[in-house]
Amino acid sequence: MNLTTSRGFLVLRKSVTILAIAAFATILWGCSSSEEKKAKHLANAQKYESQQEYSKAVIEYKNVIQIDPKDASAHYALGQVYLKLKNVQEAFRSFHRAAELDPENIDAQLNLGNIYLLSRKTDEARKKAELVLEKHPQHIDALMLLAGAQIQEKQIDEAVKTLDKAVAVDPAAVKVRMARGRLFSMAGKYKKAEAEYRKSLELDPKLPILRTELAQLYVRMGRLDEAEQELKQLVADSTIKHITLTVLGRFYESTGKWKQAEATYKEAVRVAPEENVGPLMVLATYYARRNSYDAALDTMNKAAERKPEDTAIQVAIARLNFEYKHFGEAEQIVDTILAKDKGHPAANLIKGRLLLGQRKFSEAVAAFDIVVENEPRWADAYFYRALALVGKREVTQARKNLVRALELNPTLIRARLLLVEFYLRERNLDLARQEINKVLAQEPKNIQGLVYQGSLALLEKKPLDAEKSFRKVIELAPKNPIGYTRLGFVHLSQRQPEKALKDFDRALRLQPGLRDALASSVLIFLGQRQFDKALKFCDRQSKTLPKDSPSRAFIYDLKGKVYLASQKLPEAKKSFEKAIEIDPNLVSSYEALARIYLHQRDTDSALSKYKDILAKRPSYLPAYMSLGTLYQQTGDIKEAESYYRKALEIRKDFAPAANNLAWILAEHGGNIDEALSWAQIAKEKIPQDPSIMDTLGWIYYKKGLYRSAIVELEQSFEKMQTNPVVAYHLGMAYLQNGQKEEAKVALGKALQISKTFPGHEEARKALVGLGEKK
């Protein structure tokens, strides 16, 4: 090796050594830098958490995790902050990750268990408790979690034993004794519950929740004076008197001591810090509950003056105005809020309810969509969206929203009652029963729940059970006519019309003009063909009502029906016209007049009446159907098609219009594929309707799908064996499918039923072609 080479090698070696040292230093410095950054973010997170700036703490903990994704303690700490922000979903994710990274993190496991318990995932909660107890059999929090799972499983005795173990581990653990007190109270063992709360107060006499829960126990026991004393002591011990005074005020309010309640709420306002408007809002809502709108509004306005930028106060004022039917004021406030924040959930909820009242159902749905998008766990939003969807006739979607509302809030009685109504209409009796039982388990004296219980029994042909439910309604609400009306229905089902008439009479004495009772009474007279009695009844009831009452118009409509039944068309016509004069929106009278005109072959007048209906109710589907049918009968196919299409614009799955439009398109040179599409929609909606089967089968025939045609037409003819057109259609399908003998029978049957049905000439020609003489 020459000198130059040797020297070069030495230089190279030295360079490599320097580079290696530099690289090592960089790595070392990088590690140090990352650790420093992590420590800095962790310190910031803990600082923000101690200052209750939880959103900022979340950001800092996320920074820690970004640097060190496997730091289980950081994931756990982040979960704790999410709990303080009441973001349970994100808390669950963080605790789950912490437990994955460190299965020995007992606190993470127990927090997961408690979230499972809150979500009523009892099995998962129990597993977490048992996981911890396997290694730490005396862990108090794990024992309490297990007891919680046992309570959800209705294993009350086992839960008591589990809490006994926890007390044995630490007799001074207040949270365990509180849990025992709650459990004994739940089981109705009030003396034992009282003993646990008393022992807890000996251990920690200043803990506010203890006196609050003991007072609640005394209320359940009927010991109101002792409850009051406990709450007064709570106030005396408290350093946040504006909050504890509010608790005392609510006690006075719940016991009907209105003056003391108001005075206590006012004292809470007086002692509260100037910037804390909470007590003012509590006082305002008290006034609202006491039906004192002016006092409530004045108090809320005082809160708004102190905090003009607080939208929660503005929302409360809007809600107050809404509840008191000052809709213009409510709308003005929410529109102002939404101009600044179009996604504001509470403002959108009120806006949606306002739109509901205006029957602007699509716009209401859009408002509730915004609420759900921003607050996906707000049960009320799903309930009101269901109401809007009902308005749009989207019943399936409405039902789904009600189910979701009840998943989020099982105590939302309004949603459950509406769901029951759906199930009863659909004759889904098992599901209706389940929901009714849940309503009455929660509120045994719920009038609507009892009414539905009786209605269900009627549908199940159990009149005695129905009578029992309706008599309970009468007992609980003797001035509510619904109990008597429904009892009348029971007596009708038992063929006891005289008893039913007495029930309806009682209902009408309580509420003159009650339509169910009026119509049912007239129906009884008509069934007995006692037309004069029916008319006298109508006249007698009419005298109990103001001249411009809509119910008086309804009575004239009933008189018209009585005259129709007795074949007195001129008198019927006058009665229906009088009904419309009193109430121009009474659609049934327009329809009755249209039928009279049709009977008199006065098609133009009939068309005019149906158009009058649409002027009053532009979305009234039966009027569109009637107009379409009339125009179709008079040969004006274009007008008929137009009205069927208008009906389908309102409701795209309206089977009668879809069927008739499909028929027109198929028979009068329209698009056969469009005809098929409408016929299939009609069939999907009403699969057992023989007319729809015939339409669909005939369209299949025209498209050359003879086997499919035969399937539909055979089913149709089975249900309408005296209809010559269906027999003709079936015969032609058989013929084109090569089933000549079947074709002869069907075509022969068609001509046997009628010699002049539409298509009779084609039927004869086909039979001649088959060698038959017709």
Rosetta blueprint (number, residue, H / E / L):
1 M L
2 N L
3 L H
4 T H
5 T H
6 S H
7 R H
8 G H
9 F H
10 L H
11 V H
12 L H
13 R H
14 K H
15 S H
16 V H
17 T H
18 I H
19 L H
20 A H
21 I H
22 A H
23 A H
24 F H
25 A H
26 T H
27 I H
28 L H
29 W H
30 G H
31 C H
32 S H
33 S H
34 S H
35 E H
36 E H
37 K H
38 K H
39 A H
40 K H
41 H H
42 L H
43 A H
44 N H
45 A H
46 Q H
47 K H
48 Y H
49 E H
50 S H
51 Q L
52 Q L
53 E L
54 Y H
55 S H
56 K H
57 A H
58 V H
59 I H
60 E H
61 Y H
62 K H
63 N H
64 V H
65 I H
66 Q H
67 I H
68 D L
69 P L
70 K L
71 D L
72 A H
73 S H
74 A H
75 H H
76 Y H
77 A H
78 L H
79 G H
80 Q H
81 V H
82 Y H
83 L H
84 K H
85 L L
86 K L
87 N L
88 V H
89 Q H
90 E H
91 A H
92 F H
93 R H
94 S H
95 F H
96 H H
97 R H
98 A H
99 A H
100 E H
101 L H
102 D L
103 P L
104 E L
105 N L
106 I H
107 D H
108 A H
109 Q H
110 L H
111 N H
112 L H
113 G H
114 N H
115 I H
116 Y H
117 L H
118 L H
119 S L
120 R L
121 K L
122 T H
123 D H
124 E H
125 A H
126 R H
127 K H
128 K H
129 A H
130 E H
131 L H
132 V H
133 L H
134 E H
135 K H
136 H L
137 P L
138 Q L
139 H L
140 I H
141 D H
142 A H
143 L H
144 M H
145 L H
146 L H
147 A H
148 G H
149 A H
150 Q H
151 I H
152 Q H
153 E L
154 K L
155 Q L
156 I H
157 D H
158 E H
159 A H
160 V H
161 K H
162 T H
163 L H
164 D H
165 K H
166 A H
167 V H
168 A H
169 V H
170 D L
171 P L
172 A L
173 A L
174 V H
175 K H
176 V H
177 R H
178 M H
179 A H
180 R H
181 G H
182 R H
183 L H
184 F H
185 S H
186 M H
187 A L
188 G L
189 K L
190 Y H
191 K H
192 K H
193 A H
194 E H
195 A H
196 E H
197 Y H
198 R H
199 K H
200 S H
201 L H
202 E H
203 L H
204 D L
205 P L
206 K L
207 L L
208 P H
209 I H
210 L H
211 R H
212 T H
213 E H
214 L H
215 A H
216 Q H
217 L H
218 Y H
219 V H
220 R H
221 M H
222 G L
223 R L
224 L H
225 D H
226 E H
227 A H
228 E H
229 Q H
230 E H
231 L H
232 K H
233 Q H
234 L H
235 V H
236 A H
237 D H
238 S L
239 T L
240 I L
241 K H
242 H H
243 I H
244 T H
245 L H
246 T H
247 V H
248 L H
249 G H
250 R H
251 F H
252 Y H
253 E H
254 S H
255 T L
256 G L
257 K L
258 W H
259 K H
260 Q H
261 A H
262 E H
263 A H
264 T H
265 Y H
266 K H
267 E H
268 A H
269 V H
270 R H
271 V H
272 A L
273 P L
274 E L
275 E L
276 N L
277 V L
278 G H
279 P H
280 L H
281 M H
282 V H
283 L H
284 A H
285 T H
286 Y H
287 Y H
288 A H
289 R H
290 R L
291 N L
292 S L
293 Y H
294 D H
295 A H
296 A H
297 L H
298 D H
299 T H
300 M H
301 N H
302 K H
303 A H
304 A H
305 E H
306 R H
307 K L
308 P L
309 E L
310 D L
311 T H
312 A H
313 I H
314 Q H
315 V H
316 A H
317 I H
318 A H
319 R H
320 L H
321 N H
322 F H
323 E H
324 Y L
325 K L
326 H L
327 F H
328 G H
329 E H
330 A H
331 E H
332 Q H
333 I H
334 V H
335 D H
336 T H
337 I H
338 L H
339 A H
340 K H
341 D L
342 K L
343 G L
344 H L
345 P H
346 A H
347 A H
348 N H
349 L H
350 I H
351 K H
352 G H
353 R H
354 L H
355 L H
356 L H
357 G H
358 Q L
359 R L
360 K L
361 F H
362 S H
363 E H
364 A H
365 V H
366 A H
367 A H
368 F H
369 D H
370 I H
371 V H
372 V H
373 E H
374 N H
375 E L
376 P L
377 R L
378 W L
379 A H
380 D H
381 A H
382 Y H
383 F H
384 Y H
385 R H
386 A H
387 L H
388 A H
389 L H
390 V H
391 G H
392 K L
393 R L
394 E L
395 V H
396 T H
397 Q H
398 A H
399 R H
400 K H
401 N H
402 L H
403 V H
404 R H
405 A H
406 L H
407 E H
408 L H
409 N L
410 P L
411 T L
412 L L
413 I H
414 R H
415 A H
416 R H
417 L H
418 L H
419 L H
420 V H
421 E H
422 F H
423 Y H
424 L H
425 R H
426 E L
427 R L
428 N L
429 L H
430 D H
431 L H
432 A H
433 R H
434 Q H
435 E H
436 I H
437 N H
438 K H
439 V H
440 L H
441 A H
442 Q H
443 E L
444 P L
445 K L
446 N L
447 I H
448 Q H
449 G H
450 L H
451 V H
452 Y H
453 Q H
454 G H
455 S H
456 L H
457 A H
458 L H
459 L H
460 E L
461 K L
462 K L
463 P H
464 L H
465 D H
466 A H
467 E H
468 K H
469 S H
470 F H
471 R H
472 K H
473 V H
474 I H
475 E H
476 L H
477 A L
478 P L
479 K L
480 N L
481 P L
482 I H
483 G H
484 Y H
485 T H
486 R H
487 L H
488 G H
489 F H
490 V H
491 H H
492 L H
493 S H
494 Q L
495 R L
496 Q L
497 P H
498 E H
499 K H
500 A H
501 L H
502 K H
503 D H
504 F H
505 D H
506 R H
507 A H
508 L H
509 R H
510 L H
511 Q L
512 P L
513 G L
514 L L
515 R H
516 D H
517 A H
518 L H
519 A H
520 S H
521 S H
522 V H
523 L H
524 I H
525 F H
526 L H
527 G H
528 Q L
529 R L
530 Q L
531 F H
532 D H
533 K H
534 A H
535 L H
536 K H
537 F H
538 C H
539 D H
540 R H
541 Q H
542 S H
543 K L
544 T L
545 L L
546 P L
547 K L
548 D L
549 S L
550 P H
551 S H
552 R H
553 A H
554 F H
555 I H
556 Y H
557 D H
558 L H
559 K H
560 G H
561 K H
562 V H
563 Y H
564 L H
565 A H
566 S L
567 Q L
568 K L
569 L H
570 P H
571 E H
572 A H
573 K H
574 K H
575 S H
576 F H
577 E H
578 K H
579 A H
580 I H
581 E H
582 I H
583 D L
584 P L
585 N L
586 L L
587 V H
588 S H
589 S H
590 Y H
591 E H
592 A H
593 L H
594 A H
595 R H
596 I H
597 Y H
598 L H
599 H H
600 Q L
601 R L
602 D L
603 T H
604 D H
605 S H
606 A H
607 L H
608 S H
609 K H
610 Y H
611 K H
612 D H
613 I H
614 L H
615 A H
616 K H
617 R L
618 P L
619 S L
620 Y L
621 L H
622 P H
623 A H
624 Y H
625 M H
626 S H
627 L H
628 G H
629 T H
630 L H
631 Y H
632 Q H
633 Q H
634 T L
635 G L
636 D L
637 I H
638 K H
639 E H
640 A H
641 E H
642 S H
643 Y H
644 Y H
645 R H
646 K H
647 A H
648 L H
649 E H
650 I H
651 R L
652 K L
653 D L
654 F L
655 A H
656 P H
657 A H
658 A H
659 N H
660 N H
661 L H
662 A H
663 W H
664 I H
665 L H
666 A H
667 E H
668 H L
669 G L
670 G L
671 N L
672 I H
673 D H
674 E H
675 A H
676 L H
677 S H
678 W H
679 A H
680 Q H
681 I H
682 A H
683 K H
684 E H
685 K H
686 I L
687 P L
688 Q L
689 D L
690 P H
691 S H
692 I H
693 M H
694 D H
695 T H
696 L H
697 G H
698 W H
699 I H
700 Y H
701 Y H
702 K H
703 K L
704 G L
705 L L
706 Y H
707 R H
708 S H
709 A H
710 I H
711 V H
712 E H
713 L H
714 E H
715 Q H
716 S H
717 F H
718 E H
719 K H
720 M L
721 Q L
722 T L
723 N L
724 P H
725 V H
726 V H
727 A H
728 Y H
729 H H
730 L H
731 G H
732 M H
733 A H
734 Y H
735 L H
736 Q H
737 N L
738 G L
739 Q L
740 K H
741 E H
742 E H
743 A H
744 K H
745 V H
746 A H
747 L H
748 G H
749 K H
750 A H
751 L H
752 Q H
753 I H
754 S L
755 K L
756 T L
757 F L
758 P L
759 G L
760 H H
761 E H
762 E H
763 A H
764 R H
765 K H
766 A H
767 L H
768 V H
769 G H
770 L L
771 G L
772 E L
773 K L
774 K L
